[in-house]
Amino acid sequence: MPPKKGGLKRGSFVRVVREQLENSLEAKASDTRFPNYIFETRGEILETEGDYALIKFGIVPTPNIWLRLDQLEEF
């Protein structure tokens, strides 16, 4: 399996890069009113699959989200 972007892997803490997410295929396929917490708070990578990562944000109940690794940066 090829190495992940920037060493991002299960357990890494990340946040979403707004510029990478806006106007992406993922943004066009869903509601583009993204909650601010995905850009401002720490999320944890729960799992990776290919170029995607499953992210859990916060300690309050929020849905986990699959995003491309290139849409994330270390927090």
OpenMM code with the backbone's topology and positions (N, CA, C; nanometers):
from openmm import Vec3, app, unit

residues = "MET PRO PRO LYS LYS GLY GLY LEU LYS ARG GLY SER PHE VAL ARG VAL VAL ARG GLU GLN LEU GLU ASN SER LEU GLU ALA LYS ALA SER ASP THR ARG PHE PRO ASN TYR ILE PHE GLU THR ARG GLY GLU ILE LEU GLU THR GLU GLY ASP TYR ALA LEU ILE LYS PHE GLY ILE VAL PRO THR PRO ASN ILE TRP LEU ARG LEU ASP GLN LEU GLU GLU PHE".split()
positions = [
    Vec3(0.0848, -0.1177, 0.0000),
    Vec3(0.0000, 0.0000, 0.0000),
    Vec3(0.0896, 0.1243, 0.0000),
    Vec3(0.0604, 0.2245, -0.0851),
    Vec3(0.1452, 0.3444, -0.0895),
    Vec3(0.1319, 0.4258, 0.0375),
    Vec3(0.2358, 0.5032, 0.0733),
    Vec3(0.2289, 0.5860, 0.1931),
    Vec3(0.1216, 0.6931, 0.1794),
    Vec3(0.0605, 0.7295, 0.2900),
    Vec3(-0.0443, 0.8307, 0.2924),
    Vec3(0.0157, 0.9697, 0.2883),
    Vec3(-0.0645, 1.0665, 0.2424),
    Vec3(-0.0210, 1.2058, 0.2335),
    Vec3(0.0264, 1.2550, 0.3694),
    Vec3(0.1473, 1.3096, 0.3721),
    Vec3(0.1985, 1.3733, 0.4928),
    Vec3(0.2056, 1.2826, 0.6140),
    Vec3(0.2034, 1.1537, 0.5924),
    Vec3(0.2087, 1.0622, 0.7052),
    Vec3(0.0775, 1.0500, 0.7802),
    Vec3(-0.0324, 1.0959, 0.7209),
    Vec3(-0.1612, 1.0834, 0.7864),
    Vec3(-0.2018, 0.9369, 0.7903),
    Vec3(-0.2427, 0.8911, 0.9084),
    Vec3(-0.2804, 0.7510, 0.9270),
    Vec3(-0.3793, 0.7427, 1.0423),
    Vec3(-0.4261, 0.6225, 1.0698),
    Vec3(-0.5200, 0.6017, 1.1799),
    Vec3(-0.4617, 0.6607, 1.3083),
    Vec3(-0.5430, 0.7386, 1.3783),
    Vec3(-0.4987, 0.8015, 1.5021),
    Vec3(-0.4438, 0.9418, 1.4855),
    Vec3(-0.4162, 0.9837, 1.3601),
    Vec3(-0.3669, 1.1206, 1.3371),
    Vec3(-0.4779, 1.2208, 1.3668),
    Vec3(-0.4387, 1.3367, 1.4188),
    Vec3(-0.5334, 1.4459, 1.4428),
    Vec3(-0.5250, 1.5432, 1.3264),
    Vec3(-0.6404, 1.5780, 1.2713),
    Vec3(-0.6470, 1.6568, 1.1487),
    Vec3(-0.7590, 1.7600, 1.1556),
    Vec3(-0.7572, 1.8498, 1.0595),
    Vec3(-0.8711, 1.9371, 1.0312),
    Vec3(-0.8820, 1.9460, 0.8795),
    Vec3(-0.9972, 1.9929, 0.8326),
    Vec3(-1.0231, 1.9999, 0.6892),
    Vec3(-0.9689, 2.1316, 0.6348),
    Vec3(-0.9080, 2.1258, 0.5178),
    Vec3(-0.8582, 2.2442, 0.4480),
    Vec3(-0.9727, 2.2954, 0.3600),
    Vec3(-1.0286, 2.4097, 0.3973),
    Vec3(-1.1457, 2.4646, 0.3296),
    Vec3(-1.1250, 2.4739, 0.1780),
    Vec3(-1.0125, 2.5251, 0.1355),
    Vec3(-0.9864, 2.5453, -0.0072),
    Vec3(-0.9831, 2.4134, -0.0839),
    Vec3(-0.9420, 2.3069, -0.0182),
    Vec3(-0.9369, 2.1763, -0.0839),
    Vec3(-1.0753, 2.1120, -0.0928),
    Vec3(-1.1624, 2.1425, 0.0030),
    Vec3(-1.2946, 2.0807, 0.0056),
    Vec3(-1.3946, 2.1545, -0.0827),
    Vec3(-1.3917, 2.2870, -0.0790),
    Vec3(-1.4860, 2.3643, -0.1590),
    Vec3(-1.4628, 2.3361, -0.3071),
    Vec3(-1.5680, 2.3219, -0.3814),
    Vec3(-1.5663, 2.2936, -0.5253),
    Vec3(-1.5082, 2.1572, -0.5609),
    Vec3(-1.4892, 2.0698, -0.4633),
    Vec3(-1.4432, 1.9342, -0.4924),
    Vec3(-1.5636, 1.8495, -0.5340),
    Vec3(-1.5365, 1.7335, -0.5879),
    Vec3(-1.6434, 1.6411, -0.6247),
    Vec3(-1.7286, 1.6069, -0.5032),
    Vec3(-1.6633, 1.5884, -0.3883),
    Vec3(-1.7362, 1.5557, -0.2651),
    Vec3(-1.8297, 1.6691, -0.2244),
    Vec3(-1.7849, 1.7921, -0.2409),
    Vec3(-1.8681, 1.9080, -0.2048),
    Vec3(-1.9872, 1.9197, -0.2994),
    Vec3(-1.9648, 1.8940, -0.4258),
    Vec3(-2.0733, 1.9039, -0.5235),
    Vec3(-2.1761, 1.7932, -0.5065),
    Vec3(-2.1365, 1.6830, -0.4453),
    Vec3(-2.2259, 1.5689, -0.4280),
    Vec3(-2.3056, 1.5745, -0.2980),
    Vec3(-2.2863, 1.6791, -0.2188),
    Vec3(-2.3570, 1.6880, -0.0908),
    Vec3(-2.3894, 1.8331, -0.0591),
    Vec3(-2.4476, 1.8543, 0.0545),
    Vec3(-2.4810, 1.9883, 0.1010),
    Vec3(-2.3508, 2.0659, 0.1205),
    Vec3(-2.3389, 2.1809, 0.0558),
    Vec3(-2.2151, 2.2581, 0.0642),
    Vec3(-2.2087, 2.3492, 0.1864),
    Vec3(-2.3089, 2.3443, 0.2713),
    Vec3(-2.3064, 2.4238, 0.3952),
    Vec3(-2.2340, 2.3425, 0.5022),
    Vec3(-2.1034, 2.3389, 0.4914),
    Vec3(-2.0232, 2.2600, 0.5843),
    Vec3(-2.0204, 2.3270, 0.7212),
    Vec3(-2.0274, 2.2482, 0.8280),
    Vec3(-2.0187, 2.3057, 0.9621),
    Vec3(-1.8776, 2.3573, 0.9895),
    Vec3(-1.8691, 2.4691, 1.0576),
    Vec3(-1.7387, 2.5298, 1.0868),
    Vec3(-1.6465, 2.4391, 1.1662),
    Vec3(-1.7039, 2.3497, 1.2482),
    Vec3(-1.6169, 2.2681, 1.3327),
    Vec3(-1.5223, 2.1807, 1.2513),
    Vec3(-1.5551, 2.1437, 1.1284),
    Vec3(-1.4631, 2.0583, 1.0530),
    Vec3(-1.3381, 2.1340, 1.0090),
    Vec3(-1.3473, 2.2667, 1.0046),
    Vec3(-1.2326, 2.3495, 0.9665),
    Vec3(-1.1567, 2.4036, 1.0882),
    Vec3(-1.2231, 2.4089, 1.2035),
    Vec3(-1.1667, 2.4788, 1.3198),
    Vec3(-1.1282, 2.3890, 1.4360),
    Vec3(-1.1814, 2.2678, 1.4408),
    Vec3(-1.1528, 2.1806, 1.5546),
    Vec3(-1.0765, 2.0568, 1.5093),
    Vec3(-1.0299, 1.9839, 1.6054),
    Vec3(-0.9482, 1.8658, 1.5807),
    Vec3(-1.0374, 1.7445, 1.5535),
    Vec3(-1.0068, 1.6749, 1.4467),
    Vec3(-1.0714, 1.5479, 1.4174),
    Vec3(-0.9674, 1.4375, 1.4238),
    Vec3(-1.0138, 1.3159, 1.4434),
    Vec3(-0.9228, 1.2021, 1.4508),
    Vec3(-0.9534, 1.1053, 1.3373),
    Vec3(-0.8494, 1.0596, 1.2696),
    Vec3(-0.8675, 0.9597, 1.1647),
    Vec3(-0.8939, 0.8252, 1.2310),
    Vec3(-1.0110, 0.7686, 1.2005),
    Vec3(-1.0484, 0.6392, 1.2565),
    Vec3(-1.0048, 0.5243, 1.1670),
    Vec3(-1.0016, 0.5511, 1.0357),
    Vec3(-0.9699, 0.4462, 0.9394),
    Vec3(-0.9290, 0.5113, 0.8078),
    Vec3(-0.8464, 0.4437, 0.7306),
    Vec3(-0.8134, 0.4902, 0.5957),
    Vec3(-0.8428, 0.3784, 0.4977),
    Vec3(-0.8806, 0.4189, 0.3774),
    Vec3(-0.9076, 0.3248, 0.2684),
    Vec3(-0.8686, 0.3942, 0.1393),
    Vec3(-0.7585, 0.3513, 0.0791),
    Vec3(-0.7101, 0.4160, -0.0426),
    Vec3(-0.6745, 0.5610, -0.0154),
    Vec3(-0.7349, 0.6522, -0.0913),
    Vec3(-0.7079, 0.7957, -0.0771),
    Vec3(-0.8021, 0.8647, 0.0215),
    Vec3(-0.8820, 0.7887, 0.0958),
    Vec3(-0.9831, 0.8462, 0.1848),
    Vec3(-0.9581, 0.8102, 0.3303),
    Vec3(-1.0096, 0.8963, 0.4180),
    Vec3(-0.9997, 0.8725, 0.5619),
    Vec3(-1.1355, 0.8981, 0.6260),
    Vec3(-1.1705, 0.8168, 0.7249),
    Vec3(-1.2912, 0.8363, 0.8043),
    Vec3(-1.2525, 0.9198, 0.9259),
    Vec3(-1.3152, 1.0371, 0.9388),
    Vec3(-1.2793, 1.1325, 1.0442),
    Vec3(-1.3906, 1.1433, 1.1472),
    Vec3(-1.3520, 1.1440, 1.2750),
    Vec3(-1.4443, 1.1691, 1.3862),
    Vec3(-1.4064, 1.3042, 1.4452),
    Vec3(-1.5038, 1.3947, 1.4550),
    Vec3(-1.4803, 1.5268, 1.5115),
    Vec3(-1.5438, 1.5396, 1.6478),
    Vec3(-1.4712, 1.6047, 1.7386),
    Vec3(-1.5254, 1.6477, 1.8667),
    Vec3(-1.5666, 1.5383, 1.9619),
    Vec3(-1.6103, 1.5849, 2.0775),
    Vec3(-1.6556, 1.4929, 2.1809),
    Vec3(-1.8076, 1.4900, 2.1884),
    Vec3(-1.8713, 1.5812, 2.1186),
    Vec3(-2.0180, 1.5799, 2.1121),
    Vec3(-2.0593, 1.4926, 1.9940),
    Vec3(-2.1796, 1.4397, 1.9975),
    Vec3(-2.2228, 1.3522, 1.8872),
    Vec3(-2.2321, 1.4270, 1.7544),
    Vec3(-2.1447, 1.3963, 1.6640),
    Vec3(-2.1469, 1.4489, 1.5275),
    Vec3(-2.1228, 1.3308, 1.4352),
    Vec3(-2.1744, 1.3372, 1.3140),
    Vec3(-2.1520, 1.2237, 1.2235),
    Vec3(-2.0063, 1.2159, 1.1793),
    Vec3(-1.9566, 1.0941, 1.1678),
    Vec3(-1.8238, 1.0736, 1.1106),
    Vec3(-1.8338, 1.1008, 0.9609),
    Vec3(-1.7222, 1.1390, 0.8993),
    Vec3(-1.7246, 1.1777, 0.7591),
    Vec3(-1.6034, 1.1201, 0.6868),
    Vec3(-1.6264, 1.0707, 0.5632),
    Vec3(-1.5173, 1.0250, 0.4774),
    Vec3(-1.4725, 1.1413, 0.3915),
    Vec3(-1.3434, 1.1706, 0.3909),
    Vec3(-1.2863, 1.2756, 0.3064),
    Vec3(-1.1557, 1.2259, 0.2461),
    Vec3(-1.1177, 1.2861, 0.1333),
    Vec3(-0.9888, 1.2529, 0.0724),
    Vec3(-0.8754, 1.3025, 0.1617),
    Vec3(-0.7678, 1.2296, 0.1638),
    Vec3(-0.6525, 1.2669, 0.2451),
    Vec3(-0.5948, 1.4021, 0.2053),
    Vec3(-0.6038, 1.4373, 0.0755),
    Vec3(-0.5492, 1.5673, 0.0338),
    Vec3(-0.6367, 1.6852, 0.0760),
    Vec3(-0.7521, 1.6578, 0.1376),
    Vec3(-0.8386, 1.7629, 0.1898),
    Vec3(-0.8151, 1.7862, 0.3395),
    Vec3(-0.7148, 1.7177, 0.3940),
    Vec3(-0.6864, 1.7232, 0.5375),
    Vec3(-0.5461, 1.7759, 0.5628),
    Vec3(-0.5284, 1.8335, 0.6825),
    Vec3(-0.3947, 1.8713, 0.7279),
    Vec3(-0.3825, 1.8342, 0.8747),
    Vec3(-0.2602, 1.8101, 0.9167),
    Vec3(-0.2381, 1.7761, 1.0580),
    Vec3(-0.2797, 1.8929, 1.1446),
    Vec3(-0.3338, 1.8603, 1.2618),
    Vec3(-0.3802, 1.9626, 1.3560),
    Vec3(-0.2816, 1.9724, 1.4692),
] * unit.nanometer
topology = app.Topology()
chain = topology.addChain("A")
for resn in residues:
    res = topology.addResidue(resn, chain)
    for name in ("N", "CA", "C"):
        topology.addAtom(name, app.Element.getBySymbol(name[0]), res)
